């Protein structure tokens, strides 16, 4: 397997956001496997224990997709050789009002089909009204969150 082409990376990035927002889990998984059928690692966010294996990464979809939608402004989307990086806007509600949280995400695609995802974001505390219950499950050892 070769490092994905620019065209493949652009198609993957578009499919990632579209599939997530449409709730198309199977299509989103296939989008990932089409470009990265090898070993997956996700540090989400950096500084927390990495998740290894496709199934563990997909588990975050099951947890967050019903609550959070994504937007990636085109001017925050970067492609370079085997990398895709973006500032992803995570859209959700708090007390009935729309909220935008941002995540810096960098995905590295290896020639062996591996995918390494690294994210940088603020971790909500477990008592956060909008996302606390999700983070109790996702990052149980981070009750106070981060700033």
CORDAFEN-V123702 format. One line per field, one symbol per residue. ss: DSSP state (2 for helix, 1 for strand, 0 for the rest). phi: phi as a letter, one per 20 degrees, with the letter a starting at -180 (. if undefined). burial: 1 if it has 16 or more other C-alpha atoms within 10 Angstrom, else 0. A space follows every 50 residues. Layout:
BEGIN
ss->???
phi->???
burial->???
END
This chain:
BEGIN
ss->00000222222222222222220022222222222000011110000000 11022222222222000011111111111100111111111111001111 11111111100000111111100000000002222222000000000
phi->.dfgfgffffffgffffffffemegfffffgfffdbeefdccdcegndgf ddngffffgffgfegfddddccggfddccbledccbdeeddbdclmdfcc ddceccdddefenfccdcccaeefffeffecgffffefcfecfembd
burial->00110000110110111111101010111111101111011111100001 10010010001000100111010000101001111111110100000001 01101111110011111111101111010111011100100010100
END
